[in-house]
Amino acid sequence: MKSSTKFWEIADNRGVADLFKGKLLKITLFVNSV
């Protein structure tokens, strides 16, 4: 669990987490619209 937390810390620093969340949000909206 600690390694995944470290991963998210690195991802947040790189802004990757925001991109991933954005894609996740788009997918969720797409699924909801269907």
C-alpha positions as CSV (number, residue, x, y, z in Angstrom):
1,M,0.0,0.0,0.0
2,K,2.9,2.3,0.8
3,S,4.4,1.9,-2.7
4,S,1.1,2.9,-4.4
5,T,0.9,6.0,-2.2
6,K,4.5,6.8,-3.3
7,F,3.3,6.3,-6.9
8,W,0.4,8.7,-6.5
9,E,2.8,11.3,-4.9
10,I,5.0,11.1,-8.0
11,A,2.0,11.2,-10.3
12,D,0.7,14.2,-8.6
13,N,4.0,16.0,-8.9
14,R,4.1,15.3,-12.6
15,G,0.4,16.2,-13.1
16,V,-0.2,12.7,-14.4
17,A,-2.9,12.1,-11.7
18,D,-4.9,15.1,-13.0
19,L,-4.7,13.7,-16.5
20,F,-5.8,10.3,-15.3
21,K,-8.7,11.7,-13.2
22,G,-9.7,13.8,-16.2
23,K,-9.9,10.7,-18.4
24,L,-11.7,8.8,-15.7
25,L,-14.2,11.6,-15.5
26,K,-14.8,11.6,-19.2
27,I,-15.3,7.9,-19.2
28,T,-17.7,8.1,-16.3
29,L,-19.7,10.9,-18.1
30,F,-19.7,8.9,-21.3
31,V,-21.0,5.7,-19.6
32,N,-23.6,7.7,-17.8
33,S,-24.8,9.4,-21.0
34,V,-25.2,5.9,-22.6
